[in-house]
Amino acid sequence: FEAEEGYSLPSTVSVSVSSRKAFDPENDPHRVIARSFRLLNPVLLSQGNDVTGFGTASKHQLLLQPKEVGRIYVNGQYITTFGEDETIPSTAALFGYDLLNIPVSRHSGRLLIADYNAVYRAVGVLIQECLIDGLQGKKEMGAKILKRLIHGQDSLVASDEYTVKETNSTHKCVNGRCLESEVMSSTSYDPVGISAKALTTQFALMYGKEGFPCLSCDERYVKDRLGGHRVPVVVPERVLHVLRRGGLFDISTTEDYVWFANPEAHYSIGALDPSNAFLIQAALEKVNNALIEVRDSTIDSSNVLLVRSSHLFGGVTPVFSHSFMCRR
């Protein structure tokens, strides 16, 4: 039998096929061997190659080739595929993994993962090691992981070489939960949030400090509330979970910061020269006289902030009405 490219078969395999039964494609000897003995090629099991991410301490491996998407190996032997195996609690995975010493069991002649928490813990450690290892910088692990989280593939231009493998869970793989997002956004599998912080930094490198991740339904809201301060970048919800864990503010917190909390964006009346301060105080007095007639309340000058013109709209023409500036 001929091994699939990138894999090796055992030197001796015995397969029994009864000639009395009708031919069943699923029990074709070649398929049986490939399914049961899908061993990783030892050539790939080295830190210096460009098709795997290497766990410096754990020795686990993250498989970068698109054809490996979702495949889980234990000690080099294929066990199952995330996104195709209904017994797996997670819906999909964006990479393949070769993990060491994960508990497995045998059921009806098939090897099964005995402890999925061990898989999640191992993947959490491996992703963290790949992201912080300077020796793997040329592989651009952060960019690869973030692109697959956002687009489901390594390249914005879909092709046979880069597109993540098509399965019946392709839509979920692009838009739904996945193994990687669950691990990086979890305090159980990444207690400190190192991987999430690394991807938040990577997001800023890819989209600039003005890039603001949001759901498609919030894109207009981001433009209206944040103006030119931030440029909305539509991402799946799973990406938001990871970036929020990495310290990225939500829309409301970001709005408060860019308009009111950022000390570089505004100043108080006391910072003005006397002539300009007098003009502001006179205008405030007129506003307070009008407010007293309407609701018997006034605005104290200490609560007035003057926004610097350079920060008012982020240096661009506003795309929203001024009404949102009213704060209660």
C-alpha positions as CSV (number, residue, x, y, z in Angstrom):
1,F,0.0,0.0,0.0
2,E,1.1,3.5,-0.7
3,A,1.2,6.0,2.2
4,E,-0.3,9.4,2.0
5,E,2.2,12.2,1.3
6,G,3.9,13.3,4.6
7,Y,3.1,10.0,6.4
8,S,4.7,6.6,6.8
9,L,3.1,3.2,7.2
10,P,4.2,0.3,9.4
11,S,6.5,-2.1,7.7
12,T,4.1,-5.0,8.3
13,V,0.3,-4.8,8.5
14,S,-2.1,-7.7,8.4
15,V,-5.5,-7.1,6.9
16,S,-8.2,-9.8,6.6
17,V,-10.8,-9.4,3.9
18,S,-13.5,-12.0,3.4
19,S,-14.1,-12.9,-0.2
20,R,-17.7,-14.0,0.6
21,K,-18.9,-10.4,1.5
22,A,-19.7,-7.7,-1.1
23,F,-17.0,-5.1,-1.5
24,D,-17.4,-2.2,0.9
25,P,-15.4,0.9,0.0
26,E,-15.2,1.9,3.7
27,N,-13.6,-1.4,4.5
28,D,-11.2,-1.3,1.6
29,P,-7.8,-2.5,3.0
30,H,-6.0,0.7,1.9
31,R,-8.6,2.8,3.7
32,V,-8.4,0.6,6.8
33,I,-4.6,0.9,7.0
34,A,-4.6,4.7,6.3
35,R,-7.2,5.3,8.9
36,S,-5.6,3.1,11.6
37,F,-1.9,3.8,11.0
38,R,-1.7,7.4,9.9
39,L,1.8,8.0,11.4
40,L,3.6,11.3,11.1
41,N,6.6,11.2,8.9
42,P,9.7,11.5,11.3
43,V,11.2,14.1,8.9
44,L,8.5,16.5,10.2
45,L,9.4,15.9,13.8
46,S,12.1,18.5,14.0
47,Q,12.1,22.1,15.4
48,G,13.8,23.5,12.3
49,N,11.1,22.8,9.7
50,D,8.5,25.3,8.5
51,V,5.4,23.2,8.6
52,T,5.1,22.8,12.4
53,G,5.2,24.9,15.5
54,F,7.3,23.3,18.2
55,G,6.7,23.2,21.9
56,T,10.1,24.0,23.4
57,A,9.4,22.4,26.8
58,S,6.3,20.3,26.1
59,K,7.6,18.8,22.8
60,H,4.1,18.9,21.4
61,Q,3.8,20.0,17.8
62,L,1.3,22.4,16.1
63,L,0.8,21.3,12.4
64,L,0.6,24.2,10.1
65,Q,-0.3,22.5,6.8
66,P,-3.9,23.1,5.8
67,K,-4.4,19.4,5.1
68,E,-3.7,18.7,8.8
69,V,-6.5,21.0,10.1
70,G,-8.4,19.3,13.0
71,R,-6.3,16.2,13.0
72,I,-5.1,15.0,16.5
73,Y,-2.2,12.7,16.8
74,V,-0.9,11.2,20.1
75,N,2.8,10.3,20.0
76,G,2.7,10.5,16.2
77,Q,-0.3,8.2,15.7
78,Y,-3.5,9.6,14.3
79,I,-6.4,9.4,16.7
80,T,-9.3,11.6,15.5
81,T,-10.3,14.8,13.7
82,F,-11.9,17.8,15.4
83,G,-15.0,19.0,13.5
84,E,-15.8,15.5,12.1
85,D,-15.9,13.4,15.3
86,E,-19.2,14.0,17.1
87,T,-17.9,12.6,20.4
88,I,-15.5,15.6,20.7
89,P,-17.0,18.5,22.8
90,S,-15.4,21.2,20.7
91,T,-16.9,22.0,17.3
92,A,-13.7,22.4,15.2
93,A,-10.0,23.1,15.3
94,L,-8.0,25.4,13.1
95,F,-4.7,23.4,13.2
96,G,-3.6,19.9,13.6
97,Y,-1.7,18.7,16.7
98,D,0.7,16.0,17.6
99,L,0.6,15.7,21.4
100,L,2.8,13.6,23.6
101,N,1.5,11.2,26.3
102,I,-2.2,12.1,26.1
103,P,-4.4,9.3,27.7
104,V,-6.0,7.1,25.0
105,S,-8.3,4.1,25.2
106,R,-9.3,1.5,22.7
107,H,-13.0,0.8,21.9
108,S,-14.1,-1.6,19.2
109,G,-10.6,-1.7,17.8
110,R,-10.4,2.1,17.6
111,L,-8.2,4.4,19.6
112,L,-10.1,7.2,21.4
113,I,-9.0,10.2,23.4
114,A,-9.6,9.2,27.1
115,D,-9.3,12.7,28.6
116,Y,-10.2,15.7,26.4
117,N,-9.2,18.1,29.2
118,A,-5.7,16.8,28.7
119,V,-5.9,17.7,25.0
120,Y,-7.1,21.2,25.9
121,R,-4.3,21.7,28.5
122,A,-1.7,20.5,26.0
123,V,-2.9,22.7,23.2
124,G,-3.0,25.7,25.6
125,V,0.6,25.1,26.6
126,L,1.7,24.5,23.0
127,I,0.1,27.6,21.6
128,Q,1.7,29.7,24.3
129,E,5.2,28.2,23.7
130,C,4.9,28.8,19.9
131,L,3.9,32.4,20.4
132,I,6.6,33.4,22.8
133,D,9.5,31.4,21.4
134,G,11.8,33.8,19.6
135,L,13.5,31.0,17.6
136,Q,10.2,30.5,15.8
137,G,9.7,34.1,14.9
138,K,10.3,33.5,11.2
139,K,7.3,31.2,11.1
140,E,5.1,34.2,12.1
141,M,3.0,32.0,14.4
142,G,1.0,34.9,15.8
143,A,-0.1,36.0,12.3
144,K,-1.0,32.5,11.3
145,I,-3.1,31.8,14.4
146,L,-4.9,35.2,14.2
147,K,-5.6,34.8,10.4
148,R,-7.1,31.4,10.9
149,L,-9.2,32.7,13.9
150,I,-10.5,35.6,11.7
151,H,-10.7,34.1,8.2
152,G,-10.5,30.4,8.7
153,Q,-7.4,30.3,6.4
154,D,-3.8,31.5,6.2
155,S,-4.3,33.8,3.2
156,L,-7.1,36.3,2.3
157,V,-6.9,34.9,-1.2
158,A,-8.5,31.5,-1.1
159,S,-6.6,28.8,-2.9
160,D,-6.1,25.0,-2.8
161,E,-2.7,25.6,-1.1
162,Y,-3.9,27.9,1.7
163,T,-7.6,27.3,2.3
164,V,-8.5,25.3,5.4
165,K,-9.7,21.9,4.6
166,E,-13.4,21.7,3.6
167,T,-15.5,19.6,5.9
168,N,-19.2,19.4,6.9
169,S,-18.2,21.8,9.7
170,T,-16.5,24.5,7.5
171,H,-19.0,27.2,8.4
172,K,-18.6,26.5,12.1
173,C,-14.8,26.4,11.6
174,V,-14.9,30.0,10.2
175,N,-17.6,31.5,12.3
176,G,-18.3,29.3,15.3
177,R,-16.4,28.2,18.4
178,C,-13.1,26.4,17.9
179,L,-10.5,24.6,20.0
180,E,-8.0,27.4,19.8
181,S,-10.4,30.2,20.9
182,E,-11.7,28.2,23.8
183,V,-8.2,27.4,25.0
184,M,-6.9,31.0,24.7
185,S,-9.9,32.7,26.3
186,S,-10.1,30.2,29.2
187,T,-8.6,30.9,32.6
188,S,-8.4,27.1,33.1
189,Y,-6.2,26.4,30.1
190,D,-4.3,29.7,29.9
191,P,-4.4,31.0,33.5
192,V,-2.3,34.2,32.8
193,G,-3.7,34.9,29.4
194,I,-0.2,35.1,27.7
195,S,-1.5,33.7,24.4
196,A,-4.4,36.1,24.3
197,K,-2.1,39.1,25.1
198,A,0.3,38.0,22.3
199,L,-2.6,37.9,19.8
200,T,-3.9,41.3,20.9
201,T,-0.4,42.7,20.2
202,Q,-0.4,40.9,16.8
203,F,-3.8,42.4,16.0
204,A,-2.4,45.9,16.5
205,L,0.5,45.0,14.3
206,M,-1.7,43.8,11.5
207,Y,-4.5,46.5,11.7
208,G,-2.8,49.4,13.4
209,K,-3.6,51.0,16.7
210,E,-6.8,52.4,15.2
211,G,-8.1,48.9,14.2
212,F,-11.1,48.0,16.4
213,P,-12.4,44.4,16.3
214,C,-16.2,44.1,16.3
215,L,-19.1,41.9,15.0
216,S,-20.6,42.8,11.7
217,C,-23.8,44.0,13.5
218,D,-21.7,46.5,15.5
219,E,-19.7,48.0,12.6
220,R,-22.0,51.0,12.1
221,Y,-22.3,51.5,15.9
222,V,-18.4,51.6,16.2
223,K,-18.3,54.3,13.4
224,D,-21.0,56.4,15.1
225,R,-19.6,56.2,18.6
226,L,-15.9,56.2,18.1
227,G,-15.7,58.2,14.9
228,G,-12.2,58.5,13.4
229,H,-10.6,57.3,16.6
230,R,-11.1,53.7,15.6
231,V,-11.6,51.8,12.3
232,P,-14.0,48.8,12.7
233,V,-12.6,45.4,11.7
234,V,-15.3,42.8,11.4
235,V,-14.3,39.5,13.1
236,P,-16.1,36.4,14.4
237,E,-17.2,36.4,18.0
238,R,-14.6,33.8,18.9
239,V,-11.9,36.4,18.1
240,L,-13.5,38.9,20.4
241,H,-13.4,36.4,23.3
242,V,-9.6,36.0,22.8
243,L,-8.8,39.7,22.3
244,R,-11.0,40.8,25.3
245,R,-9.0,38.3,27.4
246,G,-5.9,39.9,26.0
247,G,-6.9,43.3,27.4
248,L,-8.7,45.0,24.5
249,F,-11.5,47.3,25.7
250,D,-15.1,46.8,24.6
251,I,-17.0,49.5,22.7
252,S,-18.4,51.3,25.8
253,T,-15.0,51.4,27.6
254,T,-13.2,52.5,24.5
255,E,-15.7,55.3,23.9
256,D,-15.3,56.6,27.4
257,Y,-11.5,56.5,27.0
258,V,-11.1,58.2,23.6
259,W,-13.6,61.0,24.4
260,F,-13.2,61.6,28.1
261,A,-10.6,59.6,30.0
262,N,-7.6,60.2,27.6
263,P,-5.7,63.1,29.2
264,E,-4.2,64.0,25.8
265,A,-7.6,64.5,24.2
266,H,-9.0,67.3,26.5
267,Y,-8.3,69.9,29.1
268,S,-10.3,71.9,31.7
269,I,-11.4,75.5,31.7
270,G,-8.6,76.3,34.2
271,A,-6.0,75.5,31.6
272,L,-7.2,78.4,29.3
273,D,-5.8,81.9,29.3
274,P,-8.0,84.4,31.2
275,S,-9.7,85.9,28.1
276,N,-10.7,82.5,26.6
277,A,-11.7,81.2,30.1
278,F,-14.0,84.2,30.4
279,L,-15.7,83.4,27.1
280,I,-16.3,79.8,28.2
281,Q,-17.6,80.9,31.6
282,A,-20.0,83.3,29.9
283,A,-21.3,80.7,27.6
284,L,-21.7,78.2,30.5
285,E,-23.7,80.8,32.4
286,K,-26.1,81.2,29.5
287,V,-26.5,77.4,29.3
288,N,-27.2,77.2,33.1
289,N,-29.8,79.9,32.9
290,A,-31.6,77.9,30.2
291,L,-31.3,74.7,32.3
292,I,-32.7,76.3,35.4
293,E,-35.9,77.3,33.5
294,V,-36.2,73.7,32.2
295,R,-35.2,71.4,35.0
296,D,-33.9,73.5,37.8
297,S,-30.3,72.3,37.6
298,T,-27.0,73.6,36.4
299,I,-23.6,72.4,35.2
300,D,-20.6,73.1,37.3
301,S,-17.5,74.4,35.5
302,S,-15.4,71.7,37.0
303,N,-17.4,69.1,35.0
304,V,-16.7,70.8,31.7
305,L,-14.0,69.3,29.5
306,L,-12.7,71.0,26.3
307,V,-11.8,68.5,23.6
308,R,-8.7,69.2,21.5
309,S,-9.5,69.6,17.9
310,S,-6.8,67.3,16.9
311,H,-8.4,64.5,18.9
312,L,-12.1,65.4,18.2
313,F,-12.5,63.2,15.2
314,G,-9.2,61.4,15.0
315,G,-8.0,63.8,12.3
316,V,-10.7,62.9,9.8
317,T,-14.1,64.3,8.9
318,P,-16.8,62.9,11.3
319,V,-19.3,60.4,9.9
320,F,-21.8,60.8,12.7
321,S,-24.0,63.4,14.2
322,H,-22.9,65.5,17.2
323,S,-25.8,64.3,19.4
324,F,-23.8,61.4,20.8
325,M,-21.5,63.9,22.7
326,C,-24.3,64.6,25.2
327,R,-23.4,62.9,28.5
328,R,-25.9,62.5,31.3
